[in-house]
Amino acid sequence: MQIRRWHAHASLEALQEDAAAKILQSAEKSIRERSVFRIVLAGGNTPKSLYEKLAQADADWPSWEIYFGDERCLPPSHAERNSKMALDSWLAHVPIPEQRIHAIPAELGPSEGAARYSQTLKAAGEFDLVLLGLGEDGHTASLFPGKTWEDQDAFAVFDAPKPPPERISLSASRLSFSRQVFFLVSGESKKQAVADWRSEKPIPASIIAPPSGVDIFIESMLLG
């Protein structure tokens, strides 16, 4: 059962400001307690603007460890890669050591890339924070409705309903193995997915269920 805490914001800017502040607070606490902050990044437009804010922040960047929730099977330099977006908007502008940025090797193809990333994740242990988005169809990461999802740490996706069809995604159980999970939800097109979520329909986003629950940073207009 997913425990949800809804954080409504009057504007996208306010949403991103609050989320950025909460991420930095989470990092500070994790580094103080465990000397490391392991965060899983999401793709999409809302996270991109958030990452640009984080690039301006003062943080103990060398203690951050970066992972990704999903990736498209495209070359590393492709503009639609989540890792490329995160690098350009944030990671290339702060002193996180290169060996602490664990991009999904999706350029190897779905099967090989998933197997390699599953090995990487075995050394990660419990995440400190997972960032996720919400698609118009209720998907999150590359967990799409109507599909069969494997339960290994990272698994191959061959038939995503939006291009490109080949992807790699962390499983619902691996995304849930985290001290905190933040969803970032904005845009009028998400209104039906949010309504389905709130009415307990079994959309993919609803199966991310860490013991501590999930925090959903959302534009107020989507809750009307």
MDTraj code that builds the backbone (N, CA, C; nanometers):
import mdtraj as md
import numpy as np

residues = "MET GLN ILE ARG ARG TRP HIS ALA HIS ALA SER LEU GLU ALA LEU GLN GLU ASP ALA ALA ALA LYS ILE LEU GLN SER ALA GLU LYS SER ILE ARG GLU ARG SER VAL PHE ARG ILE VAL LEU ALA GLY GLY ASN THR PRO LYS SER LEU TYR GLU LYS LEU ALA GLN ALA ASP ALA ASP TRP PRO SER TRP GLU ILE TYR PHE GLY ASP GLU ARG CYS LEU PRO PRO SER HIS ALA GLU ARG ASN SER LYS MET ALA LEU ASP SER TRP LEU ALA HIS VAL PRO ILE PRO GLU GLN ARG ILE HIS ALA ILE PRO ALA GLU LEU GLY PRO SER GLU GLY ALA ALA ARG TYR SER GLN THR LEU LYS ALA ALA GLY GLU PHE ASP LEU VAL LEU LEU GLY LEU GLY GLU ASP GLY HIS THR ALA SER LEU PHE PRO GLY LYS THR TRP GLU ASP GLN ASP ALA PHE ALA VAL PHE ASP ALA PRO LYS PRO PRO PRO GLU ARG ILE SER LEU SER ALA SER ARG LEU SER PHE SER ARG GLN VAL PHE PHE LEU VAL SER GLY GLU SER LYS LYS GLN ALA VAL ALA ASP TRP ARG SER GLU LYS PRO ILE PRO ALA SER ILE ILE ALA PRO PRO SER GLY VAL ASP ILE PHE ILE GLU SER MET LEU LEU GLY".split()
xyz = np.array([
    [0.0852, -0.1201, 0.0000],
    [0.0000, 0.0000, 0.0000],
    [0.0884, 0.1246, 0.0000],
    [0.0616, 0.2145, -0.0915],
    [0.1429, 0.3347, -0.1043],
    [0.0916, 0.4444, -0.0103],
    [0.1805, 0.4967, 0.0710],
    [0.1500, 0.6113, 0.1570],
    [0.1887, 0.7375, 0.0797],
    [0.0946, 0.8318, 0.0660],
    [0.1197, 0.9516, -0.0145],
    [0.1060, 1.0781, 0.0680],
    [0.1987, 1.1702, 0.0448],
    [0.1893, 1.3050, 0.1014],
    [0.1919, 1.4021, -0.0167],
    [0.0852, 1.4792, -0.0323],
    [0.0712, 1.5709, -0.1447],
    [0.1183, 1.7104, -0.1039],
    [0.2072, 1.7687, -0.1832],
    [0.2591, 1.9035, -0.1575],
    [0.2183, 1.9912, -0.2754],
    [0.1091, 2.0656, -0.2596],
    [0.0547, 2.1460, -0.3693],
    [0.1219, 2.2819, -0.3764],
    [0.1489, 2.3275, -0.4988],
    [0.2155, 2.4562, -0.5212],
    [0.1404, 2.5360, -0.6266],
    [0.1336, 2.6648, -0.6054],
    [0.0569, 2.7528, -0.6945],
    [0.1209, 2.7673, -0.8321],
    [0.2504, 2.7399, -0.8430],
    [0.3190, 2.7549, -0.9709],
    [0.4281, 2.6498, -0.9835],
    [0.4713, 2.6277, -1.1066],
    [0.5816, 2.5342, -1.1321],
    [0.7092, 2.5838, -1.0664],
    [0.7313, 2.7139, -1.0688],
    [0.8502, 2.7722, -1.0070],
    [0.8527, 2.7415, -0.8574],
    [0.7385, 2.7577, -0.7911],
    [0.7307, 2.7295, -0.6472],
    [0.7542, 2.5812, -0.6194],
    [0.6992, 2.4968, -0.7050],
    [0.7198, 2.3523, -0.6912],
    [0.8683, 2.3185, -0.6971],
    [0.9357, 2.3730, -0.7975],
    [1.0778, 2.3430, -0.8154],
    [1.1638, 2.3992, -0.7026],
    [1.1288, 2.5165, -0.6541],
    [1.2030, 2.5762, -0.5419],
    [1.1908, 2.4879, -0.4176],
    [1.0695, 2.4421, -0.3888],
    [1.0476, 2.3585, -0.2711],
    [1.1189, 2.2249, -0.2857],
    [1.1054, 2.1627, -0.4024],
    [1.1704, 2.0336, -0.4248],
    [1.3224, 2.0453, -0.4137],
    [1.3790, 2.1503, -0.4714],
    [1.5245, 2.1701, -0.4632],
    [1.5692, 2.1847, -0.3187],
    [1.4956, 2.2626, -0.2415],
    [1.5298, 2.2811, -0.0998],
    [1.5230, 2.1497, -0.0240],
    [1.4191, 2.0693, -0.0510],
    [1.4026, 1.9418, 0.0185],
    [1.5125, 1.8423, -0.0225],
    [1.5527, 1.8451, -0.1482],
    [1.6613, 1.7576, -0.1933],
    [1.7915, 1.7930, -0.1217],
    [1.8219, 1.9212, -0.1139],
    [1.9450, 1.9644, -0.0480],
    [1.9420, 1.9322, 0.1017],
    [1.8252, 1.9445, 0.1643],
    [1.8124, 1.9058, 0.3050],
    [1.8357, 1.7564, 0.3223],
    [1.7791, 1.6767, 0.2314],
    [1.7968, 1.5327, 0.2378],
    [1.9445, 1.4954, 0.2211],
    [2.0114, 1.5632, 0.1289],
    [2.1540, 1.5369, 0.1064],
    [2.2361, 1.5699, 0.2299],
    [2.2085, 1.6827, 0.2887],
    [2.2833, 1.7247, 0.4072],
    [2.2670, 1.6230, 0.5207],
    [2.1447, 1.5764, 0.5408],
    [2.1181, 1.4788, 0.6468],
    [2.1876, 1.3456, 0.6182],
    [2.1791, 1.2993, 0.4936],
    [2.2408, 1.1717, 0.4573],
    [2.3921, 1.1760, 0.4717],
    [2.4521, 1.2846, 0.4285],
    [2.5986, 1.2975, 0.4375],
    [2.6426, 1.3076, 0.5830],
    [2.5644, 1.3782, 0.6628],
    [2.5957, 1.3890, 0.8053],
    [2.5891, 1.2518, 0.8739],
    [2.4911, 1.1706, 0.8350],
    [2.4693, 1.0424, 0.9020],
    [2.5475, 0.9271, 0.8404],
    [2.5702, 0.9302, 0.7076],
    [2.6303, 0.8148, 0.6400],
    [2.7470, 0.8507, 0.5489],
    [2.7822, 0.9785, 0.5427],
    [2.8967, 1.0273, 0.4631],
    [2.8760, 1.0143, 0.3127],
    [2.7537, 0.9881, 0.2688],
    [2.7247, 0.9768, 0.1258],
    [2.5771, 1.0077, 0.1042],
    [2.5457, 1.0563, -0.0158],
    [2.4063, 1.0806, -0.0547],
    [2.3835, 1.0123, -0.1877],
    [2.3042, 0.9049, -0.1881],
    [2.2766, 0.8285, -0.3091],
    [2.1397, 0.8686, -0.3619],
    [2.1388, 0.9324, -0.4777],
    [2.0150, 0.9841, -0.5361],
    [1.9943, 0.9254, -0.6751],
    [1.8689, 0.8927, -0.7060],
    [1.8295, 0.8430, -0.8380],
    [1.7571, 0.9554, -0.9113],
    [1.8015, 0.9843, -1.0324],
    [1.7464, 1.0961, -1.1086],
    [1.6390, 1.0524, -1.2073],
    [1.5460, 1.1429, -1.2337],
    [1.4404, 1.1236, -1.3327],
    [1.4711, 1.2063, -1.4568],
    [1.4082, 1.1702, -1.5670],
    [1.4154, 1.2512, -1.6875],
    [1.2927, 1.3402, -1.6981],
    [1.2854, 1.4205, -1.8042],
    [1.1672, 1.5023, -1.8278],
    [1.1919, 1.6501, -1.8084],
    [1.0937, 1.7314, -1.8476],
    [1.1083, 1.8766, -1.8440],
    [1.1066, 1.9340, -1.7026],
    [1.0192, 1.8818, -1.6166],
    [1.0127, 1.9342, -1.4802],
    [1.1448, 1.9109, -1.4068],
    [1.2010, 1.7902, -1.4105],
    [1.3321, 1.7702, -1.3469],
    [1.4428, 1.8565, -1.4076],
    [1.4381, 1.8806, -1.5376],
    [1.5449, 1.9598, -1.6001],
    [1.5561, 2.0985, -1.5363],
    [1.4436, 2.1667, -1.5194],
    [1.4475, 2.2989, -1.4570],
    [1.4924, 2.2905, -1.3114],
    [1.4535, 2.1830, -1.2444],
    [1.4975, 2.1607, -1.1076],
    [1.6489, 2.1406, -1.1027],
    [1.7012, 2.0631, -1.1959],
    [1.8462, 2.0389, -1.1992],
    [1.9235, 2.1684, -1.2229],
    [1.8664, 2.2561, -1.3035],
    [1.9322, 2.3851, -1.3276],
    [1.9402, 2.4663, -1.1983],
    [1.8401, 2.4532, -1.1136],
    [1.8436, 2.5211, -0.9828],
    [1.9509, 2.4581, -0.8938],
    [1.9575, 2.3264, -0.8933],
    [2.0561, 2.2584, -0.8101],
    [2.1989, 2.2930, -0.8532],
    [2.2183, 2.3186, -0.9812],
    [2.3520, 2.3530, -1.0304],
    [2.4045, 2.4819, -0.9687],
    [2.3123, 2.5668, -0.9184],
    [2.3513, 2.6942, -0.8573],
    [2.3684, 2.6829, -0.7059],
    [2.3411, 2.5672, -0.6509],
    [2.3398, 2.5514, -0.5051],
    [2.4790, 2.5216, -0.4507],
    [2.4941, 2.5507, -0.3231],
    [2.6180, 2.5182, -0.2516],
    [2.5927, 2.3890, -0.1747],
    [2.6655, 2.2824, -0.2077],
    [2.6455, 2.1530, -0.1437],
    [2.7778, 2.0789, -0.1367],
    [2.7809, 1.9740, -0.0584],
    [2.8996, 1.8885, -0.0472],
    [2.8983, 1.7900, -0.1646],
    [2.9177, 1.8435, -0.2844],
    [2.9017, 1.7654, -0.4064],
    [2.9888, 1.6400, -0.4131],
    [3.1126, 1.6408, -0.3663],
    [3.1940, 1.5184, -0.3761],
    [3.1359, 1.3990, -0.3001],
    [3.0392, 1.4232, -0.2108],
    [2.9781, 1.3140, -0.1346],
    [2.8489, 1.2620, -0.1986],
    [2.8120, 1.3171, -0.3129],
    [2.6910, 1.2715, -0.3821],
    [2.7245, 1.1531, -0.4719],
    [2.6308, 1.0595, -0.4820],
    [2.6422, 0.9432, -0.5702],
    [2.5166, 0.9419, -0.6567],
    [2.5347, 0.9458, -0.7890],
    [2.4232, 0.9664, -0.8813],
    [2.3881, 0.8375, -0.9571],
    [2.2592, 0.8053, -0.9574],
    [2.2064, 0.6928, -1.0355],
    [2.0880, 0.7435, -1.1186],
    [2.0360, 0.6589, -1.2052],
    [1.9253, 0.6978, -1.2929],
    [1.8141, 0.5938, -1.2864],
    [1.6886, 0.6424, -1.2916],
    [1.5735, 0.5538, -1.2818],
    [1.5415, 0.4804, -1.4095],
    [1.5722, 0.5408, -1.5236],
    [1.5520, 0.4738, -1.6520],
    [1.6314, 0.5462, -1.7582],
    [1.6409, 0.4818, -1.8746],
    [1.7165, 0.5426, -1.9834],
    [1.6677, 0.4889, -2.1171],
    [1.6779, 0.5733, -2.2188],
    [1.6468, 0.5333, -2.3561],
    [1.7709, 0.4692, -2.4180],
    [1.7508, 0.3669, -2.5010],
    [1.8637, 0.2994, -2.5645],
    [1.9093, 0.3798, -2.6860],
    [1.9874, 0.4818, -2.6567],
    [2.0411, 0.5749, -2.7552],
    [2.1881, 0.6001, -2.7212],
    [2.2658, 0.6565, -2.8143],
    [2.4058, 0.6874, -2.7831],
    [2.4174, 0.7839, -2.6655],
    [2.5260, 0.7770, -2.5876],
    [2.5413, 0.8627, -2.4692],
    [2.5281, 1.0115, -2.4967],
    [2.5656, 1.0550, -2.6169],
    [2.5608, 1.1979, -2.6487],
    [2.4271, 1.2427, -2.7062],
    [2.3322, 1.1508, -2.7196],
    [2.2033, 1.1850, -2.7791],
    [2.1266, 1.2793, -2.6868],
    [2.0626, 1.3802, -2.7454],
    [1.9920, 1.4828, -2.6671],
    [1.8776, 1.4258, -2.5848],
    [1.8225, 1.3112, -2.6238],
    [1.7089, 1.2537, -2.5520],
    [1.7501, 1.1579, -2.4412],
    [1.8789, 1.1429, -2.4202],
    [1.9235, 1.0600, -2.3080],
    [1.9013, 1.1356, -2.1767],
    [1.8480, 1.0679, -2.0755],
    [1.8306, 1.1303, -1.9443],
    [1.9642, 1.1707, -1.8844],
    [2.0656, 1.0875, -1.9029],
    [2.1975, 1.1185, -1.8475],
    [2.2585, 1.2419, -1.9147],
    [2.2353, 1.2582, -2.0437],
    [2.2852, 1.3749, -2.1158],
    [2.2172, 1.5026, -2.0663],
    [2.0855, 1.4959, -2.0467],
    [2.0116, 1.6114, -1.9954],
    [2.0621, 1.6501, -1.8562],
    [2.0795, 1.5516, -1.7685],
    [2.1254, 1.5795, -1.6326],
    [2.2674, 1.6356, -1.6331],
    [2.3496, 1.5851, -1.7216],
    [2.4874, 1.6341, -1.7316],
    [2.4897, 1.7794, -1.7769],
    [2.4157, 1.8099, -1.8824],
    [2.4169, 1.9447, -1.9387],
    [2.3552, 2.0485, -1.8448],
    [2.2491, 2.0108, -1.7747],
    [2.1778, 2.1069, -1.6921],
    [2.2351, 2.1202, -1.5519],
    [2.3130, 2.0209, -1.5061],
    [2.3540, 2.0193, -1.3661],
    [2.4901, 1.9555, -1.3413],
    [2.5035, 1.8282, -1.3733],
    [2.6173, 1.7508, -1.3237],
    [2.7521, 1.7991, -1.3759],
    [2.7526, 1.8557, -1.4970],
    [2.8787, 1.9064, -1.5524],
    [2.9222, 2.0368, -1.4869],
    [2.8353, 2.0955, -1.4046],
    [2.8628, 2.2267, -1.3462],
    [2.8969, 2.2216, -1.1978],
    [2.9002, 2.1007, -1.1407],
    [2.9324, 2.0851, -0.9979],
    [3.0398, 1.9769, -0.9841],
    [3.1194, 1.9819, -0.8745],
    [3.2331, 1.8910, -0.8629],
    [3.1995, 1.7525, -0.8057],
    [3.1023, 1.6841, -0.8683],
    [3.0790, 1.5437, -0.8332],
    [3.1799, 1.4607, -0.9117],
    [3.2587, 1.3763, -0.8447],
    [3.3575, 1.2959, -0.9169],
    [3.2913, 1.2089, -1.0245],
    [3.3577, 1.1995, -1.1391],
    [3.3010, 1.1258, -1.2527],
    [3.2657, 0.9819, -1.2163],
    [3.3472, 0.9194, -1.1316],
    [3.3230, 0.7794, -1.0955],
    [3.2017, 0.7626, -1.0051],
    [3.1466, 0.8738, -0.9558],
    [3.0263, 0.8680, -0.8719],
    [2.8993, 0.8946, -0.9524],
    [2.9114, 0.9153, -1.0815],
    [2.7947, 0.9356, -1.1679],
    [2.7748, 0.8070, -1.2482],
    [2.6722, 0.7325, -1.2133],
    [2.6504, 0.5990, -1.2701],
    [2.5405, 0.6031, -1.3756],
    [2.5784, 0.6406, -1.4969],
    [2.4825, 0.6416, -1.6075],
    [2.4477, 0.4982, -1.6456],
    [2.3248, 0.4775, -1.6917],
    [2.2841, 0.3456, -1.7407],
    [2.3479, 0.3239, -1.8777],
    [2.4208, 0.2128, -1.9003],
    [2.4867, 0.1915, -2.0295],
    [2.3888, 0.1427, -2.1356],
    [2.2859, 0.2244, -2.1613],
    [2.1783, 0.1835, -2.2516],
    [2.2243, 0.1739, -2.3971],
    [2.3380, 0.2340, -2.4284],
    [2.3913, 0.2238, -2.5640],
    [2.4309, 0.0801, -2.5990],
    [2.4423, -0.0063, -2.4976],
    [2.4756, -0.1477, -2.5201],
    [2.3544, -0.2297, -2.5616],
    [2.2364, -0.1681, -2.5601],
    [2.1131, -0.2398, -2.5888],
    [2.0399, -0.2761, -2.4610],
    [1.9105, -0.3073, -2.4711],
    [1.8308, -0.3291, -2.3509],
    [1.8807, -0.4415, -2.2613],
    [1.9111, -0.5559, -2.3174],
    [1.9466, -0.6721, -2.2349],
    [2.0834, -0.6570, -2.1698],
    [2.1841, -0.6258, -2.2500],
    [2.3193, -0.6119, -2.1958],
    [2.3280, -0.4927, -2.1013],
    [2.2678, -0.3817, -2.1399],
    [2.2713, -0.2630, -2.0544],
    [2.2036, -0.2865, -1.9210],
    [2.0896, -0.3571, -1.9214],
    [2.0187, -0.3862, -1.7968],
    [2.1004, -0.4777, -1.7073],
    [2.1633, -0.5777, -1.7663],
    [2.2452, -0.6698, -1.6875],
    [2.3626, -0.5966, -1.6232],
    [2.4260, -0.5098, -1.6987],
    [2.5400, -0.4335, -1.6448],
    [2.4954, -0.3413, -1.5315],
    [2.3811, -0.2743, -1.5511],
    [2.3372, -0.1790, -1.4491],
    [2.2884, -0.2506, -1.3230],
    [2.2306, -0.3681, -1.3400],
    [2.1908, -0.4466, -1.2231],
    [2.3117, -0.4766, -1.1361],
    [2.4256, -0.5047, -1.1980],
    [2.5482, -0.5287, -1.1217],
    [2.5928, -0.4018, -1.0497],
    [2.5841, -0.2879, -1.1176],
    [2.6190, -0.1596, -1.0548],
    [2.5320, -0.1338, -0.9327],
    [2.4030, -0.1642, -0.9450],
    [2.3094, -0.1352, -0.8366],
    [2.3290, -0.2243, -0.7147],
    [2.3852, -0.3428, -0.7337],
    [2.4058, -0.4325, -0.6202],
    [2.5001, -0.3712, -0.5174],
    [2.5904, -0.2865, -0.5641],
    [2.6852, -0.2224, -0.4723],
    [2.6279, -0.0962, -0.4090],
    [2.5120, -0.0528, -0.4550],
    [2.4576, 0.0757, -0.4087],
    [2.3851, 0.0651, -0.2755],
    [2.3258, -0.0504, -0.2474],
    [2.2457, -0.0620, -0.1261],
    [2.1200, 0.0230, -0.1355],
    [2.0690, 0.0638, -0.0214],
    [1.9475, 0.1440, -0.0180],
    [1.9760, 0.2859, -0.0663],
    [1.8911, 0.3357, -0.1544],
    [1.9042, 0.4737, -0.1984],
    [1.8612, 0.5676, -0.0856],
    [1.9133, 0.6893, -0.0895],
    [1.8670, 0.7921, 0.0040],
    [1.7458, 0.8657, -0.0509],
    [1.7438, 0.8880, -0.1822],
    [1.6325, 0.9610, -0.2439],
    [1.6169, 0.9179, -0.3889],
    [1.4930, 0.8924, -0.4276],
    [1.4590, 0.8620, -0.5667],
    [1.3677, 0.9721, -0.6187],
    [1.4026, 1.0304, -0.7324],
    [1.3182, 1.1290, -0.7997],
    [1.2444, 1.0610, -0.9144],
    [1.1145, 1.0866, -0.9248],
    [1.0335, 1.0271, -1.0299],
    [0.9376, 1.1303, -1.0875],
    [0.8959, 1.1069, -1.2098],
    [0.7933, 1.1888, -1.2725],
    [0.6668, 1.1074, -1.2908],
    [0.5685, 1.1658, -1.3574],
    [0.4423, 1.0995, -1.3864],
    [0.4052, 1.1284, -1.5305],
    [0.3828, 1.0222, -1.6081],
    [0.3415, 1.0399, -1.7467],
    [0.1920, 1.0583, -1.7595],
    [0.1471, 1.1014, -1.8753],
    [0.0049, 1.1227, -1.8994],
    [-0.0758, 0.9946, -1.8832],
    [-0.0100, 0.8793, -1.9051],
    [-0.0765, 0.7496, -1.8916],
    [-0.0541, 0.6866, -1.7542],
    [0.0065, 0.7624, -1.6634],
    [0.0322, 0.7107, -1.5292],
    [0.1637, 0.6382, -1.5138],
    [0.2458, 0.6352, -1.6202],
    [0.3730, 0.5642, -1.6073],
    [0.4722, 0.6458, -1.5259],
    [0.5707, 0.5763, -1.4726],
    [0.6830, 0.6415, -1.4057],
    [0.8083, 0.5625, -1.4376],
    [0.9247, 0.6304, -1.4423],
    [1.0451, 0.5698, -1.4999],
    [1.0031, 0.5126, -1.6360],
    [1.0372, 0.3864, -1.6665],
    [0.9841, 0.3242, -1.7886],
    [0.8945, 0.2061, -1.7523],
    [0.8151, 0.2263, -1.6466],
    [0.7126, 0.1305, -1.6066],
    [0.5813, 0.1770, -1.6685],
    [0.5441, 0.1150, -1.7804],
    [0.4267, 0.1588, -1.8555],
    [0.3053, 0.0715, -1.8245],
    [0.1852, 0.1286, -1.8276],
    [0.0648, 0.0487, -1.8002],
    [0.0435, -0.0591, -1.9059],
    [-0.0106, -0.1708, -1.8611],
    [-0.0411, -0.2793, -1.9534],
    [0.0777, -0.3633, -1.9924],
    [0.1927, -0.3385, -1.9330],
    [0.3135, -0.4138, -1.9652],
    [0.3515, -0.5045, -1.8477],
    [0.4309, -0.6051, -1.8784],
    [0.4836, -0.6936, -1.7746],
    [0.6202, -0.6409, -1.7332],
    [0.6373, -0.6207, -1.6046],
    [0.7637, -0.5661, -1.5546],
    [0.8403, -0.6738, -1.4804],
    [0.9667, -0.6864, -1.5121],
    [1.0506, -0.7815, -1.4400],
    [1.0891, -0.7214, -1.3051],
    [1.1261, -0.8080, -1.2124],
    [1.1524, -0.7610, -1.0769],
    [1.3015, -0.7602, -1.0424],
    [1.3888, -0.7763, -1.1427],
    [1.5311, -0.7617, -1.1148],
    [1.5618, -0.6128, -1.0971],
    [1.6809, -0.5806, -1.0503],
    [1.7120, -0.4405, -1.0201],
    [1.6886, -0.3494, -1.1401],
    [1.7443, -0.3852, -1.2542],
    [1.7225, -0.3113, -1.3789],
    [1.6801, -0.4116, -1.4848],
    [1.5830, -0.3749, -1.5670],
    [1.5347, -0.4711, -1.6665],
    [1.5190, -0.4053, -1.8032],
    [1.5183, -0.4885, -1.9058],
    [1.5090, -0.4427, -2.0435],
    [1.3641, -0.4160, -2.0826],
    [1.3423, -0.3063, -2.1545],
    [1.2115, -0.2718, -2.2105],
    [1.2266, -0.2713, -2.3624],
    [1.1427, -0.3497, -2.4309],
    [1.1528, -0.3600, -2.5767],
    [1.0358, -0.2947, -2.6496],
    [0.9277, -0.2681, -2.5783],
    [0.8056, -0.2243, -2.6462],
    [0.7395, -0.1064, -2.5758],
    [0.8181, -0.0072, -2.5393],
    [0.7606, 0.1125, -2.4770],
    [0.6611, 0.1760, -2.5745],
    [0.5468, 0.2237, -2.5251],
    [0.4453, 0.2810, -2.6148],
    [0.4809, 0.4186, -2.6696],
    [0.5898, 0.4776, -2.6236],
    [0.6364, 0.6040, -2.6800],
    [0.7813, 0.5852, -2.7217],
    [0.8255, 0.6527, -2.8271],
    [0.9610, 0.6308, -2.8774],
    [1.0679, 0.6844, -2.7839],
    [1.1857, 0.6203, -2.7863],
    [1.2137, 0.4950, -2.8558],
    [1.1573, 0.3763, -2.7790],
    [1.1237, 0.2660, -2.8483],
    [1.0624, 0.1517, -2.7803],
    [1.1578, 0.0766, -2.6888],
    [1.2880, 0.0843, -2.7175],
    [1.3861, 0.0113, -2.6366],
    [1.4426, 0.1012, -2.5272],
    [1.4299, 0.0535, -2.4034],
    [1.4726, 0.1296, -2.2867],
    [1.5242, 0.0354, -2.1796],
    [1.5747, 0.0940, -2.0740],
    [1.6122, 0.0197, -1.9532],
    [1.5512, 0.0932, -1.8359],
    [1.4924, 0.0180, -1.7429],
    [1.4284, 0.0801, -1.6278],
    [1.4644, 0.0068, -1.5001],
    [1.4737, 0.0807, -1.3910],
    [1.4782, 0.0167, -1.2611],
    [1.3398, -0.0399, -1.2317],
    [1.3352, -0.1493, -1.1602],
    [1.2079, -0.2126, -1.1263],
    [1.1372, -0.1343, -1.0172],
    [1.0081, -0.1621, -0.9994],
    [0.9308, -0.0960, -0.8944],
    [0.9892, -0.1264, -0.7568],
    [1.0319, -0.2503, -0.7354],
    [1.0869, -0.2860, -0.6043],
    [1.2198, -0.2159, -0.5788],
    [1.3017, -0.1979, -0.6828],
    [1.4309, -0.1299, -0.6637],
    [1.4106, 0.0183, -0.6415],
    [1.3156, 0.0789, -0.7113],
    [1.2848, 0.2205, -0.6898],
    [1.2264, 0.2429, -0.5508],
    [1.1593, 0.1425, -0.4975],
    [1.0992, 0.1528, -0.3642],
    [1.1999, 0.1299, -0.2527],
    [1.3186, 0.0778, -0.2863],
    [1.4216, 0.0515, -0.1857],
    [1.4999, 0.1805, -0.1611],
    [1.4306, 0.2759, -0.0978],
    [1.4867, 0.4087, -0.0795],
    [1.4287, 0.4709, 0.0475],
    [1.5088, 0.5514, 0.1135],
    [1.4622, 0.6195, 0.2343],
    [1.3558, 0.7241, 0.2023],
    [1.3651, 0.7854, 0.0853],
    [1.2666, 0.8842, 0.0421],
    [1.2419, 0.8690, -0.1072],
    [1.1197, 0.8988, -0.1498],
    [1.0847, 0.9050, -0.2921],
    [1.0062, 1.0332, -0.3153],
    [1.0526, 1.1153, -0.4097],
    [0.9829, 1.2388, -0.4475],
    [0.9295, 1.2242, -0.5895],
    [0.7989, 1.2479, -0.6089],
    [0.7421, 1.2615, -0.7428],
    [0.7317, 1.4098, -0.7757],
    [0.7653, 1.4458, -0.8988],
    [0.7551, 1.5830, -0.9482],
    [0.6498, 1.5831, -1.0590],
    [0.5369, 1.6508, -1.0354],
    [0.4231, 1.6407, -1.1275],
    [0.3754, 1.7799, -1.1667],
    [0.3805, 1.8104, -1.2958],
    [0.3355, 1.9409, -1.3453],
    [0.2779, 1.9254, -1.4850],
    [0.1965, 2.0233, -1.5250],
    [0.1420, 2.0248, -1.6601],
    [-0.0020, 1.9767, -1.6672],
    [-0.0834, 2.0508, -1.7379],
    [-0.2267, 2.0219, -1.7512],
    [-0.2537, 1.8809, -1.8033],
    [-0.1634, 1.8294, -1.8874],
    [-0.1845, 1.6976, -1.9485],
    [-0.1801, 1.5837, -1.8471],
    [-0.1339, 1.6105, -1.7257],
    [-0.1242, 1.5054, -1.6238],
    [-0.2519, 1.4942, -1.5386],
    [-0.3517, 1.5754, -1.5682],
    [-0.4690, 1.5854, -1.4802],
    [-0.5414, 1.4516, -1.4643],
    [-0.5618, 1.3798, -1.5745],
    [-0.6336, 1.2521, -1.5655],
    [-0.5510, 1.1487, -1.4898],
    [-0.4220, 1.1454, -1.5136],
    [-0.3358, 1.0500, -1.4424],
    [-0.3391, 1.0764, -1.2920],
    [-0.3385, 1.2045, -1.2550],
    [-0.3459, 1.2397, -1.1124],
    [-0.4807, 1.1972, -1.0546],
    [-0.5886, 1.2207, -1.1285],
    [-0.7217, 1.1799, -1.0822],
    [-0.7287, 1.0289, -1.0627],
    [-0.6718, 0.9548, -1.1559],
    [-0.6692, 0.8088, -1.1441],
    [-0.5889, 0.7661, -1.0209],
    [-0.4782, 0.8301, -1.0006],
    [-0.3909, 0.8001, -0.8867],
    [-0.4645, 0.8238, -0.7552],
    [-0.5302, 0.9385, -0.7456],
    [-0.5997, 0.9740, -0.6216],
    [-0.7227, 0.8867, -0.5964],
    [-0.7784, 0.8304, -0.7024],
    [-0.8957, 0.7433, -0.6860],
    [-0.8562, 0.5957, -0.6737],
    [-0.7278, 0.5718, -0.6500],
    [-0.6757, 0.4381, -0.6221],
    [-0.6778, 0.3448, -0.7429],
    [-0.6815, 0.3984, -0.8642],
    [-0.6672, 0.3120, -0.9805],
    [-0.5225, 0.2633, -0.9874],
    [-0.4999, 0.1409, -1.0340],
    [-0.3656, 0.0817, -1.0291],
    [-0.2729, 0.1301, -1.1406],
    [-0.2428, 0.2585, -1.1416],
    [-0.1465, 0.3100, -1.2387],
    [-0.0053, 0.2724, -1.1922],
    [0.0916, 0.2680, -1.2830],
    [0.2270, 0.2301, -1.2425],
    [0.2850, 0.3128, -1.1285],
    [0.2578, 0.4435, -1.1260],
    [0.3133, 0.5278, -1.0195],
    [0.2681, 0.4830, -0.8814],
    [0.1530, 0.4179, -0.8730],
    [0.0974, 0.3810, -0.7427],
    [0.1662, 0.2611, -0.6803],
    [0.2507, 0.1920, -0.7567],
    [0.3149, 0.0713, -0.7002],
    [0.4543, 0.1005, -0.6436],
    [0.4980, 0.2253, -0.6507],
    [0.6239, 0.2625, -0.5860],
    [0.5916, 0.2847, -0.4393],
    [0.6354, 0.1934, -0.3539],
    [0.5876, 0.1938, -0.2157],
    [0.7004, 0.1724, -0.1149],
    [0.7868, 0.2725, -0.0961],
    [0.8868, 0.2620, 0.0100],
    [0.8187, 0.2644, 0.1469],
    [0.8795, 0.2067, 0.2487],
    [0.8167, 0.2038, 0.3807],
    [0.7783, 0.3415, 0.4338],
    [0.8571, 0.4429, 0.4011],
    [0.8308, 0.5775, 0.4527],
    [0.7260, 0.6529, 0.3715],
    [0.6778, 0.5952, 0.2621],
    [0.5809, 0.6626, 0.1768],
    [0.6480, 0.7493, 0.0714],
    [0.5656, 0.8166, -0.0084],
    [0.6172, 0.9020, -0.1154],
    [0.5671, 1.0453, -0.0949],
    [0.6489, 1.1408, -0.1372],
    [0.6124, 1.2830, -0.1343],
    [0.5900, 1.3278, -0.2780],
    [0.4739, 1.3874, -0.3032],
    [0.4361, 1.4271, -0.4385],
    [0.4305, 1.5799, -0.4455],
    [0.5246, 1.6379, -0.5178],
    [0.5305, 1.7824, -0.5392],
    [0.4524, 1.8115, -0.6666],
    [0.3423, 1.8848, -0.6531],
    [0.2464, 1.8934, -0.7635],
    [0.1903, 2.0343, -0.7763],
    [0.1571, 2.0723, -0.8985],
    [0.0901, 2.2007, -0.9208],
    [-0.0542, 2.1927, -0.8697],
    [-0.0961, 2.2956, -0.7996],
    [-0.2287, 2.2959, -0.7379],
    [-0.3414, 2.2715, -0.8381],
    [-0.3257, 2.3206, -0.9594],
    [-0.4319, 2.3096, -1.0586],
    [-0.4650, 2.1640, -1.0902],
    [-0.3729, 2.0734, -1.0657],
    [-0.3949, 1.9330, -1.0971],
    [-0.4760, 1.8612, -0.9900],
    [-0.5022, 1.9268, -0.8801],
    [-0.5769, 1.8655, -0.7710],
    [-0.7210, 1.9129, -0.7664],
    [-0.7582, 2.0019, -0.8585],
    [-0.8929, 2.0577, -0.8593],
    [-0.9983, 1.9618, -0.9116],
])
top = md.Topology()
chain = top.add_chain()
for i, resn in enumerate(residues, 1):
    res = top.add_residue(resn, chain, resSeq=i)
    for name in ("N", "CA", "C"):
        top.add_atom(name, md.element.get_by_symbol(name[0]), res)
traj = md.Trajectory(xyz[None], top)
